[in-house]
Amino acid sequence: MYGADPSTLAQSSQKNVLYLRNLHEEINEYDLEDYLTVKTTNKRVVRDRTSHRSLCRAILTYESEESANRALEMDNYKVIKNKTINLTRYEPGNPRRRAGGCNLFIKNIPEDCTEREMHNRCSRHGNIISLKFSRDRESNRCRGYGFVLFSLDSEAETCKKALHDSLFHDSRLVVDYFVEKAKRPAVKKPQNNLYVSNIPSNWSNDDIKKRFSEFGEIISAVVVPADESGDEKNKGFGFVCFEKAEDAQKALETMKGIEINSQILEIHEFKNKETRAKENKLKFESLKAKLREENDKKTVFVKNIGDEVTAEEFEKCFKDQFTAFRSCALAYKRSTDGKAENKVRVGNFGWVTFEDEKGVEDAIAKTLEIELAGDTLIIQRFVRSAKRKDAPKERHNARQYNSFGQNNYQMNPMGRGVVMPGMVPRMVPQNFMYAGGHGGRGGRGNMMGSRPMMGHMPRGGPGPMGGLPHAHMSRRGGHPGFPQGGHPVNTPGGFVQTPNAGHPQGGVTATAAVERRETPKVNPLPDSLKIKESEVLKMSEEDRYNFLGEKLYNYITEDLNEKDRAGKLTGMLLEMDFQELMGLFKNFPELNNRITEAVKVLDDHEN
């Protein structure tokens, strides 16, 4: 917007500011002064930021509220360059303008009626905030309808009862509550053209016209003729066009389904080819999506399949163990020549579909128990890639807000740097613990600064007390509730301040902030991420996550240089199922993609 700042005016909430609509695009601030009766102290025409073209609106500031009230009486509904202006109180973002209880829609307004006359008629029933007629842009002619906005619902209700079905300039008004276009029920326009099928083969144009003429005057009745080679006179269908849509609807209701010469007539409203194609496409897509969703519920995703395993061996493995087995498939790449025997395996995964969902549950229960060609299969529920892509953002948003839609960030009411049970300091997502804890998994980390048990490293890798280093510091001035700068560190007596090397003020410099938003670089598989799956499977669940969390944290910190947010990123990755997490260590590009998605989620939240 060019000129006055609406946000400033909105904050002031002054009653001496008016909003002008329907201004001629050629009128500027200097011309506007010549047309207004009441003097203003400031006026600005609302303009486009780029082109500075007038948006046909203006903001007027008067010396006092009395002057603004006088302008509403004297300058409102004036005609300036064949445009009827509309003055209202400046109330940006007022929800009442869209509320159905305060806003009325008036129809059948005569062309010779003015806004001032309608204002005088409606003002008897309450305080009017705004009144506007819909007018043609070129001729300024009233289109026959308008809108009235009242201060209270009761006033609008009184006006509706008084004006509805009343005479005004020899025209009977129709008054109702305004409903946004998106919320209005769809009104189907009746057709006067009918499509008639399954008609007797010996019918001609005269026969079909004679049969339907009893319902009203017919413009045309045509039977599609058959080929000359056959004995039949028509192809079994035709069209009947009535002069009135009411007659067509009457014929549709009466003649549909009746039997003529042992044939049941089928009658429908005529639809052109494009309309029929769109409807058929929507039905097909809806049916296809429904079947796909039902099939996904009966499918599992199988990983860790050996490269030498064939489709027949894969099918036999599941067919012998599950009675509900239906079909299976391995990941193949299409051959260039299109021949099925020349297709090539592209991954160590596949899919298995069962007859019902119980088969899926049985298969998931046997994960890590089925071996095929010496490899232990990992079985998990099938989820399409589109849903997996949005999962990190959904999990992050779920951590930020509780069930009441409120932010989970809290300050310690005791004024000390101690995490109390059931709360976390501000700017820290609830599922990300301080030193001695880890991200996600419902709070398995240490609280109150307690030390981990001997022999058990908290998930997420080494930190100040065996947990993740702190990646939750505010960008400016360190952590809220702590002295300026540095990181809070968990100690037996609570949290204490430690200096932040490289940043004297404790914040993150602009250069570092920009660098932190860069997408992590994809490097060859480092040695720090190489693991032996057989050894991991022998560990307990807690030890598995501790081991994998330490690997991920070291990789994010050292290789991706995300030291400030390594704890948060590791915590987000550790929220995945164990089977899916193990798959990331085998699919290095997918691991980097997941980290990139997590970085974007954090950037979106911080910005």
C-alpha positions as CSV (number, residue, x, y, z in Angstrom):
1,M,0.0,0.0,0.0
2,Y,1.2,3.5,-0.8
3,G,0.4,6.3,1.5
4,A,-1.1,5.8,5.0
5,D,-0.1,2.8,6.9
6,P,-3.3,0.8,7.8
7,S,-1.6,-1.1,10.6
8,T,-0.9,2.2,12.4
9,L,-4.4,3.3,12.0
10,A,-5.7,0.0,13.2
11,Q,-3.7,0.2,16.3
12,S,-4.9,3.7,17.1
13,S,-8.6,2.7,16.8
14,Q,-9.5,6.4,16.4
15,K,-13.1,7.1,15.6
16,N,-12.1,10.1,13.5
17,V,-10.8,7.9,10.7
18,L,-13.1,7.0,7.8
19,Y,-12.7,4.5,4.9
20,L,-13.8,5.6,1.4
21,R,-14.8,3.0,-1.2
22,N,-15.7,3.1,-4.9
23,L,-13.4,6.1,-5.7
24,H,-12.7,6.9,-9.3
25,E,-9.3,5.7,-10.2
26,E,-8.3,9.1,-11.7
27,I,-9.0,10.9,-8.4
28,N,-5.9,11.7,-6.3
29,E,-5.5,13.4,-2.9
30,Y,-5.6,16.9,-4.3
31,D,-8.7,16.3,-6.4
32,L,-10.4,14.6,-3.5
33,E,-10.2,17.8,-1.4
34,D,-12.4,19.7,-3.9
35,Y,-15.2,17.1,-3.8
36,L,-15.5,16.7,0.0
37,T,-17.6,19.1,2.1
38,V,-16.0,18.4,5.5
39,K,-12.4,19.4,5.8
40,T,-9.9,16.6,6.6
41,T,-6.5,16.8,8.4
42,N,-5.0,13.9,6.3
43,K,-6.1,11.8,3.3
44,R,-4.4,9.1,1.4
45,V,-5.4,7.2,-1.7
46,V,-4.7,3.5,-1.4
47,R,-2.4,2.5,-4.2
48,D,-0.6,-0.7,-5.5
49,R,2.9,-1.1,-4.2
50,T,4.4,-1.8,-7.5
51,S,2.5,0.2,-10.1
52,H,1.2,2.9,-7.7
53,R,-2.1,2.6,-9.5
54,S,-5.1,3.7,-7.4
55,L,-7.1,0.8,-5.9
56,C,-10.2,3.0,-5.8
57,R,-10.1,3.4,-2.0
58,A,-8.9,6.1,0.4
59,I,-8.4,6.6,4.1
60,L,-9.6,10.0,5.5
61,T,-8.5,11.4,8.9
62,Y,-10.6,14.2,10.4
63,E,-9.9,16.6,13.2
64,S,-12.4,15.0,15.7
65,E,-15.1,12.4,15.9
66,E,-17.7,15.1,15.4
67,S,-16.2,16.0,12.1
68,A,-16.2,12.4,11.0
69,N,-19.8,12.1,11.9
70,R,-20.7,15.2,10.0
71,A,-18.8,13.8,6.9
72,L,-20.9,10.6,7.1
73,E,-24.0,12.8,6.9
74,M,-22.9,15.2,4.2
75,D,-20.3,13.4,2.0
76,N,-21.5,9.8,2.1
77,Y,-23.1,8.5,-1.1
78,K,-21.8,11.5,-3.2
79,V,-21.4,10.9,-6.9
80,I,-17.8,11.8,-8.0
81,K,-17.1,11.3,-11.7
82,N,-20.0,9.0,-12.2
83,K,-19.0,6.9,-9.1
84,T,-21.1,6.8,-5.9
85,I,-18.6,6.8,-3.1
86,N,-19.2,5.0,0.2
87,L,-17.9,6.2,3.6
88,T,-17.6,3.9,6.6
89,R,-15.7,3.8,9.9
90,Y,-12.2,2.5,9.4
91,E,-12.3,-1.0,11.0
92,P,-9.7,-3.2,9.3
93,G,-10.3,-6.9,9.9
94,N,-13.7,-6.4,11.5
95,P,-15.2,-10.0,11.6
96,R,-18.7,-8.5,11.5
97,R,-18.3,-7.7,7.9
98,R,-18.4,-11.4,7.0
99,A,-20.7,-12.5,9.8
100,G,-24.1,-13.6,8.6
101,G,-25.9,-12.3,11.7
102,C,-25.0,-8.6,11.0
103,N,-24.8,-8.4,7.2
104,L,-28.0,-8.4,5.2
105,F,-28.4,-9.0,1.4
106,I,-31.2,-6.9,-0.3
107,K,-32.5,-7.9,-3.7
108,N,-35.0,-6.3,-6.2
109,I,-33.8,-2.7,-5.5
110,P,-35.2,-0.3,-8.2
111,E,-32.8,1.4,-10.5
112,D,-33.9,4.9,-9.5
113,C,-33.3,4.2,-5.8
114,T,-30.3,5.8,-4.1
115,E,-28.1,4.7,-1.2
116,R,-29.3,7.7,0.8
117,E,-32.9,6.6,0.5
118,M,-32.2,3.1,1.5
119,H,-30.0,4.3,4.3
120,N,-32.9,6.4,5.7
121,R,-35.2,3.4,5.4
122,C,-32.9,0.9,7.2
123,S,-31.5,3.3,9.8
124,R,-34.8,3.2,11.6
125,H,-34.0,-0.3,12.8
126,G,-30.5,0.2,14.2
127,N,-27.0,1.6,13.7
128,I,-25.7,1.1,10.2
129,I,-21.9,0.5,9.8
130,S,-22.0,0.2,6.0
131,L,-24.5,0.3,3.1
132,K,-23.5,-0.4,-0.5
133,F,-25.3,-1.0,-3.8
134,S,-23.8,-3.1,-6.5
135,R,-23.3,-0.8,-9.5
136,D,-22.1,-1.1,-13.0
137,R,-18.5,0.2,-13.4
138,E,-19.2,2.0,-16.6
139,S,-22.7,3.4,-16.3
140,N,-22.9,3.5,-12.4
141,R,-26.4,1.9,-12.8
142,C,-27.7,-0.1,-9.8
143,R,-27.7,-3.9,-10.5
144,G,-30.7,-4.4,-8.3
145,Y,-29.0,-5.7,-5.1
146,G,-27.0,-4.4,-2.2
147,F,-25.7,-5.0,1.3
148,V,-26.4,-3.5,4.7
149,L,-24.1,-4.1,7.7
150,F,-25.5,-3.4,11.2
151,S,-23.7,-3.2,14.5
152,L,-25.8,-5.9,16.3
153,D,-27.4,-9.1,15.2
154,S,-30.7,-8.0,16.8
155,E,-30.8,-4.8,14.7
156,A,-30.2,-6.8,11.5
157,E,-33.0,-9.2,12.5
158,T,-35.4,-6.3,13.1
159,C,-34.6,-4.8,9.7
160,K,-35.0,-8.1,7.9
161,K,-38.4,-8.7,9.4
162,A,-39.5,-5.1,8.5
163,L,-38.2,-4.8,5.0
164,H,-38.6,-8.3,3.6
165,D,-41.5,-8.6,1.1
166,S,-42.2,-4.8,1.6
167,L,-42.9,-2.4,-1.3
168,F,-40.2,0.2,-2.1
169,H,-40.5,2.4,-5.2
170,D,-43.2,0.0,-6.5
171,S,-40.8,-3.0,-6.1
172,R,-41.1,-5.8,-3.6
173,L,-37.8,-6.2,-1.6
174,V,-36.2,-9.5,-0.8
175,V,-34.1,-9.3,2.4
176,D,-32.0,-12.2,3.8
177,Y,-28.7,-12.8,5.6
178,F,-25.6,-12.6,3.5
179,V,-23.9,-15.9,2.9
180,E,-20.4,-16.2,1.3
181,K,-20.3,-17.7,-2.1
182,A,-18.3,-20.7,-1.0
183,K,-20.8,-21.6,1.7
184,R,-23.9,-21.2,-0.5
185,P,-25.8,-24.4,-1.5
186,A,-25.4,-25.2,-5.1
187,V,-28.5,-24.3,-7.1
188,K,-29.1,-26.5,-10.1
189,K,-30.6,-24.7,-13.0
190,P,-33.5,-26.8,-14.5
191,Q,-33.0,-28.0,-18.1
192,N,-35.6,-27.8,-20.9
193,N,-33.7,-30.3,-23.0
194,L,-34.1,-34.1,-22.3
195,Y,-32.2,-37.1,-23.5
196,V,-34.4,-40.2,-24.0
197,S,-32.8,-43.6,-24.5
198,N,-34.1,-47.2,-24.9
199,I,-36.9,-46.1,-27.1
200,P,-38.6,-48.6,-29.5
201,S,-36.7,-49.2,-32.7
202,N,-39.6,-48.3,-34.9
203,W,-40.1,-44.8,-33.5
204,S,-39.8,-41.7,-35.7
205,N,-39.6,-38.0,-34.9
206,D,-43.4,-37.8,-35.0
207,D,-43.8,-40.7,-32.6
208,I,-41.5,-39.2,-29.9
209,K,-43.1,-35.8,-30.3
210,K,-46.6,-37.2,-30.0
211,R,-45.6,-39.1,-26.8
212,F,-44.2,-36.0,-25.0
213,S,-46.4,-33.3,-26.4
214,E,-49.0,-33.8,-23.6
215,F,-46.6,-32.2,-21.0
216,G,-46.2,-28.9,-22.8
217,E,-45.2,-27.1,-26.0
218,I,-42.2,-28.8,-27.7
219,I,-39.6,-26.8,-29.7
220,S,-38.0,-29.9,-31.3
221,A,-38.1,-33.7,-31.0
222,V,-35.5,-35.7,-32.8
223,V,-34.8,-39.4,-33.0
224,V,-31.2,-40.3,-34.1
225,P,-31.7,-42.4,-37.3
226,A,-30.0,-45.8,-37.7
227,D,-27.7,-46.8,-40.5
228,E,-29.4,-47.5,-43.8
229,S,-28.0,-51.0,-43.9
230,G,-30.2,-52.1,-41.0
231,D,-33.9,-52.7,-40.6
232,E,-34.3,-50.4,-37.6
233,K,-35.4,-46.8,-37.9
234,N,-33.3,-45.4,-35.0
235,K,-30.3,-46.1,-32.8
236,G,-32.5,-46.3,-29.7
237,F,-32.2,-42.8,-28.4
238,G,-33.3,-39.2,-29.1
239,F,-33.8,-35.7,-27.8
240,V,-36.8,-33.6,-26.8
241,C,-36.6,-29.9,-26.2
242,F,-39.5,-28.1,-24.4
243,E,-40.1,-24.4,-24.5
244,K,-40.4,-24.3,-20.6
245,A,-38.1,-26.0,-18.2
246,E,-41.1,-26.8,-15.9
247,D,-42.7,-28.8,-18.6
248,A,-39.4,-30.8,-19.2
249,Q,-39.2,-31.6,-15.5
250,K,-42.8,-32.7,-15.5
251,A,-42.1,-35.1,-18.4
252,L,-38.9,-36.3,-16.7
253,E,-40.7,-37.3,-13.5
254,T,-43.7,-38.9,-15.3
255,M,-42.2,-40.7,-18.2
256,K,-39.0,-42.0,-16.6
257,G,-39.1,-45.8,-16.0
258,I,-42.4,-46.5,-17.9
259,E,-42.6,-49.5,-20.2
260,I,-43.3,-49.2,-23.9
261,N,-43.3,-52.2,-26.2
262,S,-41.5,-54.3,-23.4
263,Q,-38.8,-51.6,-23.2
264,I,-38.3,-49.3,-20.1
265,L,-37.6,-45.7,-21.1
266,E,-34.5,-44.0,-19.6
267,I,-34.8,-40.2,-19.5
268,H,-32.2,-37.7,-18.2
269,E,-31.4,-34.0,-18.5
270,F,-29.3,-33.3,-21.6
271,K,-25.5,-32.8,-20.9
272,N,-23.0,-31.9,-23.5
273,K,-19.9,-34.0,-24.1
274,E,-17.5,-31.9,-22.0
275,T,-19.8,-32.0,-18.9
276,R,-20.3,-35.8,-19.2
277,A,-16.5,-36.2,-19.5
278,K,-15.8,-34.2,-16.4
279,E,-18.4,-36.0,-14.4
280,N,-17.1,-39.4,-15.5
281,K,-13.6,-38.4,-14.7
282,L,-14.5,-37.2,-11.2
283,K,-16.4,-40.5,-10.6
284,F,-13.4,-42.5,-11.9
285,E,-10.9,-40.6,-9.8
286,S,-13.1,-40.9,-6.7
287,L,-13.5,-44.6,-7.2
288,K,-9.8,-45.0,-7.9
289,A,-8.7,-43.1,-4.8
290,K,-11.1,-45.2,-2.7
291,L,-9.8,-48.5,-4.0
292,R,-6.2,-47.3,-3.6
293,E,-6.8,-46.3,0.0
294,E,-8.4,-49.7,0.8
295,N,-5.6,-51.5,-0.9
296,D,-2.9,-49.5,1.0
297,K,-4.5,-50.7,4.3
298,K,-3.9,-54.3,3.2
299,T,-0.3,-53.8,2.0
300,V,3.0,-54.0,3.9
301,F,6.5,-52.7,2.9
302,V,9.3,-55.2,3.1
303,K,13.0,-54.2,3.3
304,N,16.4,-55.9,3.5
305,I,15.7,-58.2,0.6
306,G,18.8,-59.7,-0.9
307,D,19.9,-58.8,-4.4
308,E,19.9,-62.4,-5.5
309,V,16.3,-63.0,-4.4
310,T,13.9,-63.6,-7.3
311,A,10.2,-62.7,-7.5
312,E,9.3,-66.4,-7.3
313,E,11.3,-66.9,-4.1
314,F,9.9,-63.7,-2.6
315,E,6.3,-64.9,-3.3
316,K,6.9,-68.4,-2.0
317,C,8.3,-67.0,1.3
318,F,5.1,-65.2,2.1
319,K,2.7,-67.5,0.5
320,D,3.8,-70.4,2.7
321,Q,3.6,-68.5,6.0
322,F,0.4,-66.4,5.5
323,T,-2.9,-67.8,4.4
324,A,-4.3,-64.3,3.7
325,F,-1.5,-63.7,1.1
326,R,-2.8,-62.2,-2.2
327,S,0.1,-60.8,-4.2
328,C,3.6,-59.4,-4.0
329,A,6.0,-57.3,-6.0
330,L,9.7,-56.4,-6.0
331,A,11.1,-53.0,-7.0
332,Y,12.1,-53.2,-10.6
333,K,13.2,-50.7,-13.2
334,R,11.5,-50.9,-16.6
335,S,13.7,-52.1,-19.4
336,T,14.4,-49.9,-22.4
337,D,13.0,-52.4,-24.8
338,G,9.8,-52.9,-22.8
339,K,10.3,-56.6,-22.3
340,A,9.5,-58.0,-18.9
341,E,12.3,-60.5,-18.8
342,N,14.9,-57.7,-19.2
343,K,13.8,-55.5,-16.2
344,V,16.4,-54.9,-13.5
345,R,16.1,-54.7,-9.7
346,V,16.5,-51.2,-8.3
347,G,16.4,-51.7,-4.6
348,N,16.3,-54.2,-1.7
349,F,12.6,-53.7,-1.0
350,G,9.2,-54.9,-2.1
351,W,5.5,-54.9,-1.3
352,V,3.1,-57.7,-0.2
353,T,-0.7,-57.3,-0.3
354,F,-3.1,-59.5,1.8
355,E,-6.7,-60.3,1.5
356,D,-7.6,-58.4,4.7
357,E,-6.1,-56.1,7.3
358,K,-5.6,-59.0,9.7
359,G,-3.0,-60.4,7.4
360,V,-1.1,-57.1,7.7
361,E,-1.1,-57.3,11.5
362,D,0.1,-60.8,11.4
363,A,3.0,-59.9,9.0
364,I,4.1,-56.9,11.1
365,A,4.1,-59.1,14.2
366,K,6.6,-61.4,12.5
367,T,9.1,-58.7,11.5
368,L,12.7,-59.5,12.2
369,E,11.6,-63.2,12.5
370,I,11.4,-64.1,8.8
371,E,14.6,-64.9,6.9
372,L,15.0,-65.0,3.1
373,A,18.3,-66.1,1.6
374,G,20.2,-65.4,4.8
375,D,18.8,-61.9,5.4
376,T,16.3,-60.9,8.1
377,L,13.3,-59.1,6.6
378,I,12.0,-55.9,8.0
379,I,8.2,-55.6,7.6
380,Q,6.3,-52.4,8.2
381,R,3.0,-50.8,7.3
382,F,2.9,-49.3,3.8
383,V,2.6,-45.5,3.6
384,R,2.7,-43.6,0.4
385,S,5.5,-41.1,-0.3
386,A,3.2,-38.1,-0.2
387,K,2.1,-38.8,3.4
388,R,5.7,-39.6,4.4
389,K,6.9,-36.2,3.1
390,D,4.5,-34.3,5.4
391,A,5.2,-36.5,8.5
392,P,8.2,-34.5,9.9
393,K,6.4,-31.2,9.7
394,E,3.3,-32.7,11.4
395,R,5.3,-34.2,14.2
396,H,7.1,-31.0,14.8
397,N,3.8,-29.0,14.9
398,A,2.4,-31.5,17.3
399,R,5.3,-30.9,19.7
400,Q,4.8,-27.1,19.6
401,Y,1.2,-27.0,20.6
402,N,-0.8,-28.9,23.2
403,S,-4.3,-30.3,22.9
404,F,-5.8,-26.9,23.6
405,G,-4.0,-25.2,20.7
406,Q,-1.7,-23.3,23.0
407,N,2.1,-23.0,22.8
408,N,3.9,-25.5,25.0
409,Y,6.8,-23.2,25.7
410,Q,6.6,-22.1,29.4
411,M,8.8,-20.1,31.8
412,N,9.8,-21.6,35.2
413,P,7.4,-20.0,37.7
414,M,10.1,-20.3,40.4
415,G,12.4,-18.0,38.5
416,R,15.2,-20.5,38.6
417,G,16.8,-22.4,35.7
418,V,15.4,-25.8,36.7
419,V,13.1,-27.9,34.6
420,M,10.1,-28.7,36.8
421,P,8.1,-32.0,36.3
422,G,5.6,-31.6,33.4
423,M,7.2,-28.4,32.0
424,V,10.1,-27.2,29.9
425,P,11.7,-23.8,29.6
426,R,10.5,-21.4,26.9
427,M,11.8,-21.8,23.4
428,V,12.3,-25.5,23.9
429,P,9.8,-28.0,22.3
430,Q,8.4,-30.2,25.0
431,N,9.7,-33.5,23.5
432,F,13.3,-32.1,23.4
433,M,15.0,-32.7,26.7
434,Y,17.9,-30.8,28.2
435,A,21.2,-32.4,29.1
436,G,20.7,-36.0,30.1
437,G,17.6,-36.3,27.8
438,H,16.9,-36.8,24.2
439,G,14.4,-35.7,21.6
440,G,11.0,-37.4,21.1
441,R,9.8,-40.7,22.4
442,G,7.6,-39.2,25.1
443,G,10.3,-38.1,27.5
444,R,12.6,-41.0,28.1
445,G,15.4,-38.6,29.0
446,N,16.4,-37.4,32.4
447,M,14.5,-34.6,34.1
448,M,15.6,-32.3,37.0
449,G,19.2,-32.7,36.0
450,S,19.4,-36.4,37.1
451,R,22.3,-38.4,35.8
452,P,21.8,-41.4,33.6
453,M,22.1,-44.9,35.0
454,M,25.5,-46.5,34.9
455,G,26.0,-48.3,31.6
456,H,23.1,-46.6,29.9
457,M,23.8,-43.6,27.6
458,P,20.7,-41.5,27.0
459,R,19.6,-41.6,23.4
460,G,20.9,-38.9,21.1
461,G,24.7,-39.1,21.7
462,P,27.1,-37.5,24.1
463,G,26.3,-34.2,25.7
464,P,27.2,-32.2,28.8
465,M,25.7,-34.9,31.0
466,G,25.6,-37.8,28.5
467,G,22.7,-36.4,26.5
468,L,22.3,-34.2,23.5
469,P,24.0,-30.8,23.4
470,H,21.7,-27.8,23.5
471,A,20.4,-26.6,20.2
472,H,17.5,-24.6,21.5
473,M,19.2,-21.3,22.3
474,S,17.4,-18.2,21.0
475,R,19.0,-16.4,18.1
476,R,19.5,-13.2,20.0
477,G,20.7,-13.0,23.6
478,G,20.8,-16.7,24.4
479,H,18.1,-18.6,26.3
480,P,15.1,-16.7,27.9
481,G,15.4,-16.7,31.6
482,F,19.2,-17.0,31.7
483,P,21.9,-14.4,31.6
484,Q,22.8,-12.8,28.2
485,G,24.6,-15.3,25.9
486,G,25.8,-18.9,26.0
487,H,24.1,-22.2,26.7
488,P,22.4,-23.4,29.8
489,V,24.1,-26.5,31.2
490,N,22.5,-29.2,33.3
491,T,24.2,-29.6,36.8
492,P,23.0,-31.2,40.0
493,G,22.0,-27.9,41.3
494,G,20.1,-26.8,38.2
495,F,21.1,-25.0,35.0
496,V,24.1,-22.6,34.9
497,Q,25.4,-20.3,32.2
498,T,28.4,-21.3,30.1
499,P,30.1,-19.0,27.6
500,N,29.3,-19.3,24.0
501,A,32.6,-19.4,22.1
502,G,32.8,-17.2,19.1
503,H,29.7,-15.1,20.0
504,P,30.4,-12.5,22.7
505,Q,26.8,-11.5,23.0
506,G,25.6,-15.1,23.2
507,G,23.5,-14.9,20.0
508,V,24.1,-16.2,16.5
509,T,25.5,-13.8,14.0
510,A,23.7,-13.0,10.8
511,T,26.3,-14.9,8.7
512,A,25.9,-18.0,10.9
513,A,22.1,-17.8,10.7
514,V,22.3,-17.7,6.9
515,E,24.8,-20.5,6.7
516,R,22.6,-22.5,9.1
517,R,19.7,-22.4,6.6
518,E,21.7,-23.8,3.8
519,T,20.7,-27.3,2.6
520,P,23.1,-30.0,4.0
521,K,25.6,-31.1,1.5
522,V,25.4,-34.8,0.4
523,N,28.8,-36.5,0.9
524,P,29.8,-40.1,0.3
525,L,28.8,-42.5,3.0
526,P,31.1,-41.7,6.0
527,D,32.6,-44.4,8.2
528,S,30.7,-43.0,11.2
529,L,27.4,-44.2,9.7
530,K,28.4,-47.7,8.8
531,I,26.7,-50.2,11.1
532,K,26.3,-54.0,11.3
533,E,22.6,-54.7,11.3
534,S,23.0,-58.1,13.0
535,E,24.7,-56.4,16.0
536,V,22.0,-53.8,16.3
537,L,19.2,-56.4,16.2
538,K,20.7,-58.1,19.2
539,M,20.5,-54.9,21.4
540,S,17.6,-53.9,23.6
541,E,15.2,-51.3,22.3
542,E,16.7,-48.6,24.5
543,D,20.3,-49.5,23.5
544,R,19.3,-49.5,19.8
545,Y,18.1,-45.9,19.9
546,N,21.1,-44.8,22.0
547,F,23.5,-46.4,19.5
548,L,21.7,-45.0,16.4
549,G,21.2,-41.6,18.1
550,E,24.9,-41.3,18.7
551,K,25.7,-42.1,15.1
552,L,23.2,-39.6,13.8
553,Y,24.3,-36.8,16.2
554,N,28.0,-37.2,15.2
555,Y,27.1,-37.2,11.5
556,I,24.9,-34.1,11.8
557,T,27.5,-32.2,13.9
558,E,30.7,-33.1,12.2
559,D,29.8,-33.8,8.5
560,L,26.8,-31.4,8.1
561,N,28.1,-28.7,10.4
562,E,24.7,-28.3,12.1
563,K,26.1,-28.0,15.6
564,D,23.5,-25.5,16.9
565,R,20.5,-27.7,16.0
566,A,22.0,-31.2,16.0
567,G,20.0,-32.1,19.1
568,K,16.7,-31.1,17.6
569,L,17.4,-32.8,14.3
570,T,18.5,-36.0,16.0
571,G,15.4,-36.0,18.1
572,M,13.2,-35.6,15.1
573,L,14.8,-38.5,13.3
574,L,14.6,-40.7,16.4
575,E,10.8,-40.3,16.5
576,M,10.6,-42.7,13.5
577,D,9.9,-46.4,13.9
578,F,13.0,-48.5,14.4
579,Q,12.5,-50.3,11.1
580,E,12.2,-47.1,9.1
581,L,15.2,-45.7,11.0
582,M,17.3,-48.7,10.1
583,G,16.4,-48.2,6.5
584,L,17.9,-44.8,6.5
585,F,21.3,-46.2,7.4
586,K,21.1,-48.3,4.2
587,N,19.7,-45.6,2.0
588,F,22.2,-42.7,2.4
589,P,20.4,-40.3,-0.1
590,E,17.1,-40.9,1.8
591,L,18.8,-40.1,5.1
592,N,20.0,-36.7,3.8
593,N,16.6,-36.0,2.4
594,R,15.0,-36.6,5.8
595,I,17.6,-34.3,7.4
596,T,16.9,-31.7,4.8
597,E,13.2,-31.9,5.5
598,A,13.8,-31.6,9.2
599,V,16.0,-28.5,8.7
600,K,13.3,-26.9,6.6
601,V,10.7,-27.6,9.3
602,L,12.9,-25.9,11.9
603,D,13.5,-22.9,9.6
604,D,9.8,-22.5,8.9
605,H,9.1,-22.5,12.6
606,E,11.9,-20.1,13.5
607,N,10.9,-17.6,10.7
